[in-house]
Amino acid sequence: MGGVFQGQTNLARMPGEYNFWVDAPAARAVLRSGAPLRFVGLDVTLQVRLTR
């Protein structure tokens, strides 16, 4: 879980989404892994259940 829409966070001192910010090497590894990724906005996660 991670990401920021339009570069906005709820903390002025944080340059990006919290999970990516605290473990940037892990985020980089996942994004560069070549694994199929699905990015879903938080608003969608409140409306739709992913079962797989």
N, CA, C and O atoms as a CHARMM CRD file, in Angstrom:
* protein
*
  208
    1    1 MET  N      0.84700  -1.16200   0.00000 PROA 1      0.00000
    2    1 MET  CA     0.00000   0.00000   0.00000 PROA 1      0.00000
    3    1 MET  C      0.89400   1.22600   0.00000 PROA 1      0.00000
    4    1 MET  O      1.79300   1.35400   0.83100 PROA 1      0.00000
    5    2 GLY  N      0.64600   2.10400  -0.91500 PROA 2      0.00000
    6    2 GLY  CA     1.42400   3.33100  -0.95900 PROA 2      0.00000
    7    2 GLY  C      1.07000   4.16200  -2.16600 PROA 2      0.00000
    8    2 GLY  O      0.47900   3.66900  -3.12700 PROA 2      0.00000
    9    3 GLY  N      1.42600   5.39400  -2.11100 PROA 3      0.00000
   10    3 GLY  CA     1.18100   6.30200  -3.22300 PROA 3      0.00000
   11    3 GLY  C      0.51500   7.57800  -2.76200 PROA 3      0.00000
   12    3 GLY  O     -0.09600   7.63000  -1.69400 PROA 3      0.00000
   13    4 VAL  N      0.63900   8.59800  -3.57400 PROA 4      0.00000
   14    4 VAL  CA     0.06000   9.91000  -3.27900 PROA 4      0.00000
   15    4 VAL  C     -0.57300  10.44200  -4.55100 PROA 4      0.00000
   16    4 VAL  O      0.02900  10.38000  -5.62400 PROA 4      0.00000
   17    5 PHE  N     -1.77100  10.95700  -4.43600 PROA 5      0.00000
   18    5 PHE  CA    -2.46100  11.54400  -5.57700 PROA 5      0.00000
   19    5 PHE  C     -2.08800  13.01100  -5.67600 PROA 5      0.00000
   20    5 PHE  O     -2.27400  13.76000  -4.71700 PROA 5      0.00000
   21    6 GLN  N     -1.57400  13.42700  -6.80100 PROA 6      0.00000
   22    6 GLN  CA    -1.18300  14.80700  -7.08900 PROA 6      0.00000
   23    6 GLN  C     -0.15200  15.35400  -6.10100 PROA 6      0.00000
   24    6 GLN  O     -0.11100  16.56000  -5.85800 PROA 6      0.00000
   25    7 GLY  N      0.67600  14.48200  -5.53200 PROA 7      0.00000
   26    7 GLY  CA     1.76500  14.93400  -4.67000 PROA 7      0.00000
   27    7 GLY  C      1.34700  15.54800  -3.35600 PROA 7      0.00000
   28    7 GLY  O      2.15100  16.23400  -2.72500 PROA 7      0.00000
   29    8 GLN  N      0.12000  15.33000  -2.91800 PROA 8      0.00000
   30    8 GLN  CA    -0.36100  15.93400  -1.68000 PROA 8      0.00000
   31    8 GLN  C     -0.40200  14.90900  -0.55900 PROA 8      0.00000
   32    8 GLN  O     -0.91200  13.80300  -0.73700 PROA 8      0.00000
   33    9 THR  N      0.13700  15.28100   0.59800 PROA 9      0.00000
   34    9 THR  CA     0.04500  14.44800   1.79000 PROA 9      0.00000
   35    9 THR  C     -0.61100  15.26100   2.88600 PROA 9      0.00000
   36    9 THR  O     -0.83300  16.46300   2.73700 PROA 9      0.00000
   37   10 ASN  N     -0.92000  14.59900   3.98500 PROA 10     0.00000
   38   10 ASN  CA    -1.53700  15.31100   5.09600 PROA 10     0.00000
   39   10 ASN  C     -0.50100  15.90900   6.04500 PROA 10     0.00000
   40   10 ASN  O     -0.87200  16.53800   7.03600 PROA 10     0.00000
   41   11 LEU  N      0.77200  15.72800   5.76500 PROA 11     0.00000
   42   11 LEU  CA     1.84200  16.30600   6.57500 PROA 11     0.00000
   43   11 LEU  C      2.76100  17.12300   5.67900 PROA 11     0.00000
   44   11 LEU  O      3.30000  16.60100   4.70300 PROA 11     0.00000
   45   12 ALA  N      2.94000  18.37300   5.99500 PROA 12     0.00000
   46   12 ALA  CA     3.74200  19.27000   5.15300 PROA 12     0.00000
   47   12 ALA  C      5.18900  18.80800   5.03500 PROA 12     0.00000
   48   12 ALA  O      5.79800  18.96600   3.97700 PROA 12     0.00000
   49   13 ARG  N      5.74800  18.24300   6.09600 PROA 13     0.00000
   50   13 ARG  CA     7.16500  17.85200   6.06300 PROA 13     0.00000
   51   13 ARG  C      7.41400  16.52800   5.34300 PROA 13     0.00000
   52   13 ARG  O      8.56500  16.17700   5.08200 PROA 13     0.00000
   53   14 MET  N      6.35700  15.79400   5.02100 PROA 14     0.00000
   54   14 MET  CA     6.50900  14.50100   4.37100 PROA 14     0.00000
   55   14 MET  C      6.41900  14.68400   2.85700 PROA 14     0.00000
   56   14 MET  O      5.38900  15.13800   2.35900 PROA 14     0.00000
   57   15 PRO  N      7.47100  14.34300   2.11800 PROA 15     0.00000
   58   15 PRO  CA     7.48100  14.57000   0.67300 PROA 15     0.00000
   59   15 PRO  C      6.66500  13.56600  -0.13500 PROA 15     0.00000
   60   15 PRO  O      6.51400  13.74700  -1.34400 PROA 15     0.00000
   61   16 GLY  N      6.14600  12.53600   0.47500 PROA 16     0.00000
   62   16 GLY  CA     5.37700  11.53200  -0.25300 PROA 16     0.00000
   63   16 GLY  C      4.55200  10.68800   0.69300 PROA 16     0.00000
   64   16 GLY  O      4.48900  10.97500   1.88900 PROA 16     0.00000
   65   17 GLU  N      3.93100   9.67400   0.18300 PROA 17     0.00000
   66   17 GLU  CA     3.07300   8.81000   0.98000 PROA 17     0.00000
   67   17 GLU  C      3.88300   8.13200   2.08000 PROA 17     0.00000
   68   17 GLU  O      5.03700   7.76700   1.85700 PROA 17     0.00000
   69   18 TYR  N      3.30500   7.96000   3.24600 PROA 18     0.00000
   70   18 TYR  CA     4.02000   7.49400   4.43800 PROA 18     0.00000
   71   18 TYR  C      4.75200   6.17700   4.21500 PROA 18     0.00000
   72   18 TYR  O      5.94300   6.09100   4.51300 PROA 18     0.00000
   73   19 ASN  N      4.08600   5.15600   3.70600 PROA 19     0.00000
   74   19 ASN  CA     4.72600   3.85100   3.55100 PROA 19     0.00000
   75   19 ASN  C      5.91400   3.90500   2.59200 PROA 19     0.00000
   76   19 ASN  O      6.92800   3.24700   2.82700 PROA 19     0.00000
   77   20 PHE  N      5.79800   4.67600   1.52200 PROA 20     0.00000
   78   20 PHE  CA     6.92300   4.83500   0.60300 PROA 20     0.00000
   79   20 PHE  C      8.02400   5.66300   1.24500 PROA 20     0.00000
   80   20 PHE  O      9.20700   5.40400   1.02800 PROA 20     0.00000
   81   21 TRP  N      7.64300   6.64600   2.02600 PROA 21     0.00000
   82   21 TRP  CA     8.60900   7.55800   2.65500 PROA 21     0.00000
   83   21 TRP  C      9.48500   6.84100   3.67700 PROA 21     0.00000
   84   21 TRP  O     10.69500   7.06200   3.71500 PROA 21     0.00000
   85   22 VAL  N      8.88400   5.98000   4.51100 PROA 22     0.00000
   86   22 VAL  CA     9.66200   5.33100   5.56900 PROA 22     0.00000
   87   22 VAL  C     10.46800   4.14300   5.06100 PROA 22     0.00000
   88   22 VAL  O     11.42200   3.73100   5.72100 PROA 22     0.00000
   89   23 ASP  N     10.11100   3.58000   3.90700 PROA 23     0.00000
   90   23 ASP  CA    10.88200   2.45500   3.37100 PROA 23     0.00000
   91   23 ASP  C     11.00100   2.57900   1.85500 PROA 23     0.00000
   92   23 ASP  O     10.49400   1.75100   1.09700 PROA 23     0.00000
   93   24 ALA  N     11.68000   3.62800   1.44700 PROA 24     0.00000
   94   24 ALA  CA    11.84800   3.89800   0.01700 PROA 24     0.00000
   95   24 ALA  C     12.52500   2.75200  -0.73200 PROA 24     0.00000
   96   24 ALA  O     12.11200   2.45300  -1.85300 PROA 24     0.00000
   97   25 PRO  N     13.55300   2.08900  -0.16800 PROA 25     0.00000
   98   25 PRO  CA    14.16800   0.97500  -0.89800 PROA 25     0.00000
   99   25 PRO  C     13.18400  -0.16800  -1.17600 PROA 25     0.00000
  100   25 PRO  O     13.22000  -0.76900  -2.25000 PROA 25     0.00000
  101   26 ALA  N     12.32000  -0.46500  -0.22800 PROA 26     0.00000
  102   26 ALA  CA    11.33000  -1.52500  -0.44600 PROA 26     0.00000
  103   26 ALA  C     10.32600  -1.10600  -1.51400 PROA 26     0.00000
  104   26 ALA  O      9.96600  -1.90800  -2.37600 PROA 26     0.00000
  105   27 ALA  N      9.87700   0.13800  -1.46300 PROA 27     0.00000
  106   27 ALA  CA     8.93900   0.63900  -2.47100 PROA 27     0.00000
  107   27 ALA  C      9.57000   0.57600  -3.85400 PROA 27     0.00000
  108   27 ALA  O      8.92900   0.15300  -4.81600 PROA 27     0.00000
  109   28 ARG  N     10.80700   0.99100  -3.95200 PROA 28     0.00000
  110   28 ARG  CA    11.53000   0.96400  -5.22700 PROA 28     0.00000
  111   28 ARG  C     11.64300  -0.47100  -5.74000 PROA 28     0.00000
  112   28 ARG  O     11.44000  -0.72600  -6.92700 PROA 28     0.00000
  113   29 ALA  N     11.96600  -1.40500  -4.84800 PROA 29     0.00000
  114   29 ALA  CA    12.11000  -2.80400  -5.24600 PROA 29     0.00000
  115   29 ALA  C     10.79700  -3.35800  -5.80000 PROA 29     0.00000
  116   29 ALA  O     10.79300  -4.06900  -6.80500 PROA 29     0.00000
  117   30 VAL  N      9.69500  -3.03300  -5.14600 PROA 30     0.00000
  118   30 VAL  CA     8.39100  -3.50600  -5.61400 PROA 30     0.00000
  119   30 VAL  C      8.05700  -2.89900  -6.96900 PROA 30     0.00000
  120   30 VAL  O      7.63300  -3.61100  -7.88000 PROA 30     0.00000
  121   31 LEU  N      8.24200  -1.60200  -7.10900 PROA 31     0.00000
  122   31 LEU  CA     7.88400  -0.93100  -8.36000 PROA 31     0.00000
  123   31 LEU  C      8.76000  -1.37000  -9.52800 PROA 31     0.00000
  124   31 LEU  O      8.31400  -1.34100 -10.67400 PROA 31     0.00000
  125   32 ARG  N      9.98400  -1.77200  -9.26000 PROA 32     0.00000
  126   32 ARG  CA    10.90300  -2.21700 -10.31700 PROA 32     0.00000
  127   32 ARG  C     10.90100  -3.72600 -10.51900 PROA 32     0.00000
  128   32 ARG  O     11.61800  -4.22700 -11.38500 PROA 32     0.00000
  129   33 SER  N     10.11800  -4.45300  -9.74800 PROA 33     0.00000
  130   33 SER  CA    10.16700  -5.91700  -9.75500 PROA 33     0.00000
  131   33 SER  C      9.64200  -6.55000 -11.03800 PROA 33     0.00000
  132   33 SER  O     10.01300  -7.67600 -11.36900 PROA 33     0.00000
  133   34 GLY  N      8.79700  -5.84800 -11.75000 PROA 34     0.00000
  134   34 GLY  CA     8.18600  -6.44200 -12.93500 PROA 34     0.00000
  135   34 GLY  C      6.91900  -7.21900 -12.61500 PROA 34     0.00000
  136   34 GLY  O      6.25500  -7.72300 -13.52200 PROA 34     0.00000
  137   35 ALA  N      6.57900  -7.32200 -11.34000 PROA 35     0.00000
  138   35 ALA  CA     5.34100  -8.00100 -10.94300 PROA 35     0.00000
  139   35 ALA  C      4.14700  -7.16900 -11.39800 PROA 35     0.00000
  140   35 ALA  O      4.22500  -5.94100 -11.43000 PROA 35     0.00000
  141   36 PRO  N      3.04800  -7.82500 -11.74900 PROA 36     0.00000
  142   36 PRO  CA     1.86100  -7.05500 -12.13000 PROA 36     0.00000
  143   36 PRO  C      1.32900  -6.28900 -10.92000 PROA 36     0.00000
  144   36 PRO  O      1.09000  -6.87300  -9.86400 PROA 36     0.00000
  145   37 LEU  N      1.14800  -5.00300 -11.07900 PROA 37     0.00000
  146   37 LEU  CA     0.67700  -4.15000  -9.98800 PROA 37     0.00000
  147   37 LEU  C     -0.67200  -3.55600 -10.35600 PROA 37     0.00000
  148   37 LEU  O     -0.95600  -3.30800 -11.52700 PROA 37     0.00000
  149   38 ARG  N     -1.48300  -3.33600  -9.36300 PROA 38     0.00000
  150   38 ARG  CA    -2.78000  -2.68200  -9.56900 PROA 38     0.00000
  151   38 ARG  C     -2.86200  -1.51000  -8.60300 PROA 38     0.00000
  152   38 ARG  O     -2.82400  -1.69100  -7.38600 PROA 38     0.00000
  153   39 PHE  N     -2.97400  -0.31000  -9.15600 PROA 39     0.00000
  154   39 PHE  CA    -3.08300   0.89800  -8.34100 PROA 39     0.00000
  155   39 PHE  C     -4.55700   1.27400  -8.25100 PROA 39     0.00000
  156   39 PHE  O     -5.22400   1.47400  -9.26600 PROA 39     0.00000
  157   40 VAL  N     -5.04500   1.36600  -7.04300 PROA 40     0.00000
  158   40 VAL  CA    -6.45200   1.66100  -6.80000 PROA 40     0.00000
  159   40 VAL  C     -6.52300   2.80800  -5.80900 PROA 40     0.00000
  160   40 VAL  O     -5.90500   2.75000  -4.74600 PROA 40     0.00000
  161   41 GLY  N     -7.26700   3.84200  -6.14500 PROA 41     0.00000
  162   41 GLY  CA    -7.40800   4.98800  -5.25600 PROA 41     0.00000
  163   41 GLY  C     -8.16100   4.63500  -3.97600 PROA 41     0.00000
  164   41 GLY  O     -8.98200   3.71800  -3.96500 PROA 41     0.00000
  165   42 LEU  N     -7.87900   5.36200  -2.90800 PROA 42     0.00000
  166   42 LEU  CA    -8.51500   5.10000  -1.62600 PROA 42     0.00000
  167   42 LEU  C    -10.03300   5.20100  -1.72600 PROA 42     0.00000
  168   42 LEU  O    -10.74500   4.42200  -1.09400 PROA 42     0.00000
  169   43 ASP  N    -10.53100   6.14400  -2.50700 PROA 43     0.00000
  170   43 ASP  CA   -11.98400   6.27700  -2.63500 PROA 43     0.00000
  171   43 ASP  C    -12.61300   5.00900  -3.20400 PROA 43     0.00000
  172   43 ASP  O    -13.72100   4.63900  -2.81500 PROA 43     0.00000
  173   44 VAL  N    -11.91900   4.34400  -4.11900 PROA 44     0.00000
  174   44 VAL  CA   -12.42900   3.10500  -4.70300 PROA 44     0.00000
  175   44 VAL  C    -12.39500   1.98200  -3.67400 PROA 44     0.00000
  176   44 VAL  O    -13.30300   1.15200  -3.64300 PROA 44     0.00000
  177   45 THR  N    -11.37700   1.94200  -2.84300 PROA 45     0.00000
  178   45 THR  CA   -11.27800   0.86800  -1.84900 PROA 45     0.00000
  179   45 THR  C    -12.40800   0.93200  -0.83800 PROA 45     0.00000
  180   45 THR  O    -12.71400  -0.07000  -0.19100 PROA 45     0.00000
  181   46 LEU  N    -13.02400   2.07400  -0.69200 PROA 46     0.00000
  182   46 LEU  CA   -14.15300   2.19900   0.22400 PROA 46     0.00000
  183   46 LEU  C    -15.46400   1.76400  -0.42200 PROA 46     0.00000
  184   46 LEU  O    -16.47700   1.62500   0.26300 PROA 46     0.00000
  185   47 GLN  N    -15.45200   1.54600  -1.74600 PROA 47     0.00000
  186   47 GLN  CA   -16.67800   1.21300  -2.46700 PROA 47     0.00000
  187   47 GLN  C    -16.70000  -0.20000  -3.03400 PROA 47     0.00000
  188   47 GLN  O    -17.77600  -0.75400  -3.25500 PROA 47     0.00000
  189   48 VAL  N    -15.52800  -0.79600  -3.27500 PROA 48     0.00000
  190   48 VAL  CA   -15.43700  -2.07300  -3.97500 PROA 48     0.00000
  191   48 VAL  C    -14.61200  -3.04900  -3.15600 PROA 48     0.00000
  192   48 VAL  O    -13.58600  -2.67400  -2.58700 PROA 48     0.00000
  193   49 ARG  N    -15.04900  -4.28400  -3.09200 PROA 49     0.00000
  194   49 ARG  CA   -14.29000  -5.32100  -2.40100 PROA 49     0.00000
  195   49 ARG  C    -13.50400  -6.13600  -3.42900 PROA 49     0.00000
  196   49 ARG  O    -14.08400  -6.66700  -4.37600 PROA 49     0.00000
  197   50 LEU  N    -12.19600  -6.23400  -3.24500 PROA 50     0.00000
  198   50 LEU  CA   -11.36600  -7.09300  -4.09600 PROA 50     0.00000
  199   50 LEU  C    -11.30100  -8.45500  -3.43300 PROA 50     0.00000
  200   50 LEU  O    -10.88200  -8.55800  -2.28000 PROA 50     0.00000
  201   51 THR  N    -11.70500  -9.49600  -4.13200 PROA 51     0.00000
  202   51 THR  CA   -11.75600 -10.82600  -3.53100 PROA 51     0.00000
  203   51 THR  C    -10.54600 -11.68500  -3.87000 PROA 51     0.00000
  204   51 THR  O    -10.34800 -12.73700  -3.26200 PROA 51     0.00000
  205   52 ARG  N     -9.73800 -11.25500  -4.82700 PROA 52     0.00000
  206   52 ARG  CA    -8.53800 -12.01800  -5.17200 PROA 52     0.00000
  207   52 ARG  C     -7.36700 -11.08400  -5.27300 PROA 52     0.00000
  208   52 ARG  O     -6.25100 -11.52100  -5.55600 PROA 52     0.00000
